[in-house]
């Protein structure tokens, strides 16, 4: 088994493997390498396992280097999952060994692999996240019938307020980022820079759709989804429900996205990752989404314990409170510097 680092000259070979492999995800596409390198200037290591000139597996790695949060090797940062994708265990082992070697050579604190299944039972793992997925194959009419009476009532109420849901691409980027960045401020979390989303639309436009919700010409909700193979990837969504709590913005937004996915013959809708037993998971369960365990596996290099880069960490509670009180223009200015270290 040979492991090689892939460059743009092998982009088509890489993507053809991603498209044909049943274990691959939208986040494995080669274009993410270009997006992350151009946006964050991070070094990437796109590893390909070969045997008899045939691709046996891939592993995209990104060296996230931040002056505040240090250096770590991640697959895939800022995205729901990624990690090793291979046709057999031999390739998995070889790719993992190369990843460990790169971790040591780059002096990264640790290696973080975001998997949908265990790859190495010997690695320390976090299991506090799940991917919430709706089966769309019955069609939206049957899905509507399976909804609880309360959920259908909430959707109907949203419609009575005259909310309008639209969809498109680059035309709605500014609208998307306006709500996205405001939402992150409310959560007390730095938001990724707008350039990241602009590059996504440049490199992956054929796979991307932005949804926006308007109330009397006021923008109140947004979402950005990826459409790959038979699955819709819900990547980022947000609304101004804290300002307009009676409008049921998210209820109409989610319903219109589900209808759109069904009408375009997609089979599954990943509503993104959620913390187990959280309010987000319970909201997604209303839409008949079922949890699938996520496994974030780690190889600890210089780090002595698993990282805790999340809003539940007690050490971050005071900074979160301060961030929420800062002016929006300030958080938009300094947020991207911090966000690049919180993949």
Phi, psi and omega in degrees: 000128179249137176248126178234153175270127188270142174244181184299338180291340178254016183303316182294320178298317179300307184293326177297323176294317180300316182294324185271340185275133184286341182269353185281162180228168177309325185284355176272348182302144185298331184301334179297328177301312179297316181300311184290319179296316182290323185281310189255350183064022177283148175279139180240154177227099180264102188268134178235130178265128182234142173217123184054040178067012178253136180289125180253344180177166179221158175208108176276131180232141180232127177271100181274108186244113184229136185297334182267314187260001174085196188244129176215154179255124190226143171223107355243136182289148178069000183239167188290323176196181182180244172078195184292135175226110187215164182268347180204169184292327179302316179292320178302313181297316182296318179293320180294321178296320178294321179298319178296320180295317179295322178302314180292316184292329180270357181060034175288148181294324181198166174251130179239121180244120184264101187247158173263359174205161179291133176257320181223110183294346181275345182279144171297148188217149170253136180231030182271000181244146175229153173260125183264121188232132176261133172276115185266355189298333177293341185094156188291333178295315179292322178298318178302317181296330181278343178299152174292158177300323180296320180293316179298324178296318180297319180294317179297320179299317179301321180294327182293339180277357178080023177297142179238126179254126178237163178218153179181206182232246187303329183302332184255013182298312181298319179297315179302311186290330178302311181284319180305309183292325177294319179297316181297324177297319179298321179285348183081025185239136176296141181263143175298148181296152182298330181304325179303314182286327176297319179291325175301316179292328178289314188272332187233028187307321183295341183257357192247144172218135177254134174250141177228148179239131179242145174231110183051047180068009175261129178288125184231349181201150180211162172201150172234123182240153172251143183237108187218129185053238184257016190232139170264127178259110174282106188265307180219138178210153178192162179209167176263042182295338177290336177268323181239066186296336184276350187280344182056046186302310184296330181294314179288322179300310181296319181295317180292326177291321177295314178301314181300317180296318178295316182294338178258017170067031172275150186263333184221151177230108173279117180274018179089172181275152179220152172288139181304136175063020179274170176298325178297317179296317181296323177296317181291330178295334177300332184268016181072019177284136179251142182282139171238126184299136172253145182237111176261105184263147187230142165245114184271120181266274176269344179286143182265344181212167181295142180292152178231056181273073180210164185291348179275350180293122181304331182292343183259000186294319178292312176302324179296317179297318179295317181300319180297334183269349181288152175298148183301319182294332178288315180295326178290334182279313185262346182302314182301327179296317179287319185298329181294340177263002180239069187284000000 
